[in-house]
Amino acid sequence: MAAAGHDGTVIRFLLNLLWLVFGSGIVLGIGYGIAALVCFALVVTIPFGVASLRLAAYSLWPFGRTLVEKPDAGLPSGIGNVVWLLVAGWWLALAHVVAGVAQCVTIVGIPFGVANFKLVPAALWPLGRQVVDTP
C-alpha cells in the first residue's frame, strides 16, 4: 500500500525507468537533442530548437507529465507550428505512431505504446505548449 499512498509516484518512476531503458526514451531524447542542436546552429530556427529540447526532456520521462497549451501563445506560435508540421512534425508523428503500434503488440509494451501515442500531438504541434506534471 506504500506505492498507492504516494499517488502512484513509485509506479510512474518505474514506468519512466523502463521507458528510458526498454522503450523509446533514450533514442527519442537523442533524436530530439540532435534536432535542437541543428536548430540552434541555424540561428533563425532557435525557437524550434527550444521546442525540440522541451520534447527531448518530455520524451525521456513522459509518465506523470503532460503537455498543455500556453495561454499567452499567439499567432507566431501558430505560424511556427505550421512550418514545423511541414518540415519535421509529420514524420516525427509518424515515427511515434509506428513505434506505438509496434509496442502495443505485446501486453507488456502497451504502456509504452500509449506513451508514444501521447507524444504524437507534441511532435505535430510543439510551439505554444508547456510540459506540466499530472495530478
CYANA upper distance limits for C-alpha pairs under 8 A (distance plus 0.5 A):
  1 MET  CA      5 GLY  CA      6.75
  2 ALA  CA      6 HIS  CA      7.32
  3 ALA  CA      7 ASP  CA      7.61
  3 ALA  CA      8 GLY  CA      6.35
  3 ALA  CA      9 THR  CA      7.42
  3 ALA  CA     10 VAL  CA      6.13
  3 ALA  CA     11 ILE  CA      7.50
  4 ALA  CA      8 GLY  CA      6.01
  6 HIS  CA     10 VAL  CA      7.68
  8 GLY  CA     12 ARG  CA      6.57
  9 THR  CA     13 PHE  CA      6.63
 10 VAL  CA     14 LEU  CA      6.71
 11 ILE  CA     15 LEU  CA      6.59
 12 ARG  CA     16 ASN  CA      6.52
 12 ARG  CA     63 PHE  CA      6.14
 12 ARG  CA     64 GLY  CA      6.54
 13 PHE  CA     17 LEU  CA      6.60
 13 PHE  CA     63 PHE  CA      8.22
 14 LEU  CA     18 LEU  CA      6.62
 15 LEU  CA     19 TRP  CA      6.42
 15 LEU  CA     63 PHE  CA      7.27
 16 ASN  CA     20 LEU  CA      6.50
 16 ASN  CA     60 LEU  CA      8.27
 16 ASN  CA     61 TRP  CA      5.93
 16 ASN  CA     62 PRO  CA      7.22
 16 ASN  CA     63 PHE  CA      6.33
 17 LEU  CA     21 VAL  CA      6.84
 17 LEU  CA     61 TRP  CA      8.46
 18 LEU  CA     22 PHE  CA      6.04
 18 LEU  CA     23 GLY  CA      7.10
 19 TRP  CA     23 GLY  CA      4.64
 19 TRP  CA     24 SER  CA      6.86
 19 TRP  CA     25 GLY  CA      6.14
 19 TRP  CA     60 LEU  CA      8.33
 19 TRP  CA     61 TRP  CA      8.18
 19 TRP  CA    112 PHE  CA      7.00
 20 LEU  CA     24 SER  CA      7.10
 20 LEU  CA     25 GLY  CA      4.77
 20 LEU  CA     26 ILE  CA      6.09
 20 LEU  CA     60 LEU  CA      6.65
 20 LEU  CA     61 TRP  CA      7.69
 21 VAL  CA     25 GLY  CA      7.43
 21 VAL  CA     26 ILE  CA      7.47
 23 GLY  CA    112 PHE  CA      6.61
 24 SER  CA     28 LEU  CA      6.35
 24 SER  CA    112 PHE  CA      8.44
 25 GLY  CA     29 GLY  CA      6.45
 25 GLY  CA     59 SER  CA      6.25
 25 GLY  CA     60 LEU  CA      5.06
 25 GLY  CA     61 TRP  CA      7.69
 26 ILE  CA     30 ILE  CA      6.60
 26 ILE  CA     60 LEU  CA      6.78
 27 VAL  CA     31 GLY  CA      6.61
 28 LEU  CA     32 TYR  CA      6.54
 28 LEU  CA     56 ALA  CA      7.22
 28 LEU  CA     59 SER  CA      6.69
 28 LEU  CA     60 LEU  CA      7.64
 29 GLY  CA     33 GLY  CA      6.43
 29 GLY  CA     55 LEU  CA      8.28
 29 GLY  CA     56 ALA  CA      4.92
 29 GLY  CA     57 ALA  CA      7.22
 29 GLY  CA     59 SER  CA      6.45
 29 GLY  CA     60 LEU  CA      6.03
 30 ILE  CA     34 ILE  CA      6.61
 30 ILE  CA     56 ALA  CA      7.78
 31 GLY  CA     35 ALA  CA      6.78
 31 GLY  CA     56 ALA  CA      8.23
 32 TYR  CA     36 ALA  CA      6.63
 32 TYR  CA     52 SER  CA      5.97
 32 TYR  CA     53 LEU  CA      6.99
 32 TYR  CA     55 LEU  CA      7.15
 32 TYR  CA     56 ALA  CA      5.52
 33 GLY  CA     37 LEU  CA      6.83
 33 GLY  CA     52 SER  CA      7.30
 33 GLY  CA     53 LEU  CA      6.51
 33 GLY  CA     56 ALA  CA      6.49
 34 ILE  CA     38 VAL  CA      6.83
 35 ALA  CA     39 CYS  CA      6.70
 35 ALA  CA     49 GLY  CA      7.43
 35 ALA  CA     52 SER  CA      7.11
 36 ALA  CA     40 PHE  CA      6.60
 36 ALA  CA     48 PHE  CA      7.62
 36 ALA  CA     49 GLY  CA      4.49
 36 ALA  CA     50 VAL  CA      7.27
 36 ALA  CA     51 ALA  CA      8.36
 36 ALA  CA     52 SER  CA      5.70
 36 ALA  CA     53 LEU  CA      6.41
 37 LEU  CA     41 ALA  CA      6.64
 37 LEU  CA     49 GLY  CA      7.25
 38 VAL  CA     42 LEU  CA      6.89
 38 VAL  CA     49 GLY  CA      8.05
 39 CYS  CA     43 VAL  CA      7.17
 39 CYS  CA     44 VAL  CA      8.21
 39 CYS  CA     45 THR  CA      5.51
 39 CYS  CA     46 ILE  CA      6.02
 39 CYS  CA     48 PHE  CA      6.77
 39 CYS  CA     49 GLY  CA      5.30
 40 PHE  CA     44 VAL  CA      8.40
 40 PHE  CA     45 THR  CA      6.98
 40 PHE  CA     46 ILE  CA      5.42
 40 PHE  CA     49 GLY  CA      6.15
 42 LEU  CA     46 ILE  CA      7.84
 45 THR  CA     49 GLY  CA      6.99
 46 ILE  CA     50 VAL  CA      6.83
 47 PRO  CA     51 ALA  CA      6.82
 48 PHE  CA     52 SER  CA      6.49
 48 PHE  CA     84 TRP  CA      8.10
 48 PHE  CA    127 LEU  CA      8.11
 49 GLY  CA     53 LEU  CA      6.68
 50 VAL  CA     54 ARG  CA      6.80
 51 ALA  CA     55 LEU  CA      6.73
 51 ALA  CA    126 PRO  CA      6.46
 51 ALA  CA    127 LEU  CA      6.59
 52 SER  CA     56 ALA  CA      6.57
 52 SER  CA    126 PRO  CA      8.32
 53 LEU  CA     57 ALA  CA      6.75
 54 ARG  CA     58 TYR  CA      6.65
 54 ARG  CA    130 GLN  CA      8.44
 54 ARG  CA    131 VAL  CA      8.12
 55 LEU  CA     59 SER  CA      6.31
 55 LEU  CA    122 ALA  CA      7.64
 55 LEU  CA    123 ALA  CA      8.12
 55 LEU  CA    126 PRO  CA      8.12
 56 ALA  CA     60 LEU  CA      6.68
 57 ALA  CA     61 TRP  CA      7.05
 58 TYR  CA     62 PRO  CA      5.76
 58 TYR  CA     65 ARG  CA      8.19
 58 TYR  CA    131 VAL  CA      7.61
 59 SER  CA    119 LEU  CA      7.84
 61 TRP  CA     65 ARG  CA      8.44
 62 PRO  CA     66 THR  CA      7.80
 62 PRO  CA    115 ALA  CA      7.28
 63 PHE  CA    115 ALA  CA      7.86
 64 GLY  CA    133 ASP  CA      6.36
 64 GLY  CA    134 THR  CA      5.81
 64 GLY  CA    135 PRO  CA      8.32
 65 ARG  CA    131 VAL  CA      7.08
 65 ARG  CA    132 VAL  CA      6.02
 65 ARG  CA    133 ASP  CA      4.75
 65 ARG  CA    134 THR  CA      5.56
 66 THR  CA    131 VAL  CA      6.08
 66 THR  CA    132 VAL  CA      6.04
 66 THR  CA    133 ASP  CA      6.81
 66 THR  CA    134 THR  CA      6.80
 67 LEU  CA    122 ALA  CA      7.86
 67 LEU  CA    129 ARG  CA      6.70
 67 LEU  CA    130 GLN  CA      5.96
 67 LEU  CA    131 VAL  CA      5.05
 67 LEU  CA    132 VAL  CA      6.69
 68 VAL  CA    129 ARG  CA      5.95
 68 VAL  CA    130 GLN  CA      6.04
 68 VAL  CA    131 VAL  CA      7.00
 68 VAL  CA    132 VAL  CA      7.59
 69 GLU  CA     73 ALA  CA      8.20
 69 GLU  CA    128 GLY  CA      6.54
 69 GLU  CA    129 ARG  CA      4.94
 69 GLU  CA    130 GLN  CA      6.93
 70 LYS  CA    128 GLY  CA      5.86
 70 LYS  CA    129 ARG  CA      5.56
 70 LYS  CA    130 GLN  CA      6.75
 72 ASP  CA    128 GLY  CA      8.38
 73 ALA  CA     77 SER  CA      6.58
 73 ALA  CA    128 GLY  CA      5.40
 73 ALA  CA    129 ARG  CA      8.34
 74 GLY  CA     78 GLY  CA      7.18
 74 GLY  CA    128 GLY  CA      8.10
 75 LEU  CA     79 ILE  CA      6.71
 76 PRO  CA     80 GLY  CA      6.48
 77 SER  CA     81 ASN  CA      6.51
 77 SER  CA    127 LEU  CA      5.94
 77 SER  CA    128 GLY  CA      6.08
 78 GLY  CA     82 VAL  CA      6.91
 78 GLY  CA    127 LEU  CA      7.92
 78 GLY  CA    128 GLY  CA      8.19
 79 ILE  CA     83 VAL  CA      7.01
 80 GLY  CA     84 TRP  CA      6.58
 80 GLY  CA    127 LEU  CA      7.50
 81 ASN  CA     85 LEU  CA      6.39
 81 ASN  CA    124 LEU  CA      8.15
 81 ASN  CA    125 TRP  CA      5.85
 81 ASN  CA    126 PRO  CA      7.22
 81 ASN  CA    127 LEU  CA      6.43
 82 VAL  CA     86 LEU  CA      6.82
 82 VAL  CA    125 TRP  CA      8.31
 83 VAL  CA     87 VAL  CA      6.64
 84 TRP  CA     88 ALA  CA      6.03
 84 TRP  CA     89 GLY  CA      6.05
 84 TRP  CA    124 LEU  CA      7.96
 84 TRP  CA    125 TRP  CA      7.86
 85 LEU  CA     89 GLY  CA      4.58
 85 LEU  CA     90 TRP  CA      6.10
 85 LEU  CA    124 LEU  CA      6.04
 85 LEU  CA    125 TRP  CA      7.23
 86 LEU  CA     90 TRP  CA      7.15
 88 ALA  CA     92 LEU  CA      6.80
 89 GLY  CA     93 ALA  CA      6.52
 89 GLY  CA    123 ALA  CA      5.78
 89 GLY  CA    124 LEU  CA      4.89
 89 GLY  CA    125 TRP  CA      7.60
 90 TRP  CA     94 LEU  CA      6.60
 90 TRP  CA    123 ALA  CA      8.07
 90 TRP  CA    124 LEU  CA      6.56
 91 TRP  CA     95 ALA  CA      6.61
 92 LEU  CA     96 HIS  CA      6.84
 92 LEU  CA    120 VAL  CA      8.22
 92 LEU  CA    123 ALA  CA      6.31
 92 LEU  CA    124 LEU  CA      7.92
 93 ALA  CA     97 VAL  CA      6.74
 93 ALA  CA    119 LEU  CA      8.17
 93 ALA  CA    120 VAL  CA      5.32
 93 ALA  CA    121 PRO  CA      7.91
 93 ALA  CA    123 ALA  CA      5.87
 93 ALA  CA    124 LEU  CA      6.53
 94 LEU  CA     98 VAL  CA      6.66
 94 LEU  CA    120 VAL  CA      8.35
 95 ALA  CA     99 ALA  CA      6.56
 96 HIS  CA    100 GLY  CA      6.37
 96 HIS  CA    116 ASN  CA      5.77
 96 HIS  CA    117 PHE  CA      6.87
 96 HIS  CA    119 LEU  CA      7.41
 96 HIS  CA    120 VAL  CA      6.56
 97 VAL  CA    101 VAL  CA      6.61
 97 VAL  CA    116 ASN  CA      7.29
 97 VAL  CA    117 PHE  CA      6.58
 97 VAL  CA    120 VAL  CA      7.56
 98 VAL  CA    102 ALA  CA      6.68
 99 ALA  CA    103 GLN  CA      6.58
 99 ALA  CA    113 GLY  CA      7.39
 99 ALA  CA    116 ASN  CA      7.38
100 GLY  CA    104 CYS  CA      6.60
100 GLY  CA    112 PHE  CA      7.49
100 GLY  CA    113 GLY  CA      4.27
100 GLY  CA    114 VAL  CA      6.99
100 GLY  CA    115 ALA  CA      8.10
100 GLY  CA    116 ASN  CA      5.59
100 GLY  CA    117 PHE  CA      6.49
101 VAL  CA    105 VAL  CA      7.13
101 VAL  CA    113 GLY  CA      6.78
102 ALA  CA    113 GLY  CA      7.91
103 GLN  CA    109 GLY  CA      5.21
103 GLN  CA    110 ILE  CA      6.58
103 GLN  CA    112 PHE  CA      6.90
103 GLN  CA    113 GLY  CA      5.44
104 CYS  CA    108 VAL  CA      8.46
104 CYS  CA    109 GLY  CA      5.79
104 CYS  CA    110 ILE  CA      4.86
104 CYS  CA    111 PRO  CA      8.27
104 CYS  CA    112 PHE  CA      8.04
104 CYS  CA    113 GLY  CA      5.68
104 CYS  CA    114 VAL  CA      8.26
105 VAL  CA    109 GLY  CA      7.52
105 VAL  CA    110 ILE  CA      7.87
106 THR  CA    110 ILE  CA      7.07
109 GLY  CA    113 GLY  CA      6.65
110 ILE  CA    114 VAL  CA      6.63
111 PRO  CA    115 ALA  CA      6.72
112 PHE  CA    116 ASN  CA      6.77
113 GLY  CA    117 PHE  CA      6.79
114 VAL  CA    118 LYS  CA      6.63
115 ALA  CA    119 LEU  CA      6.95
116 ASN  CA    120 VAL  CA      7.25
118 LYS  CA    122 ALA  CA      8.23
119 LEU  CA    123 ALA  CA      6.68
120 VAL  CA    124 LEU  CA      6.76
121 PRO  CA    125 TRP  CA      6.42
121 PRO  CA    126 PRO  CA      8.09
122 ALA  CA    126 PRO  CA      5.40
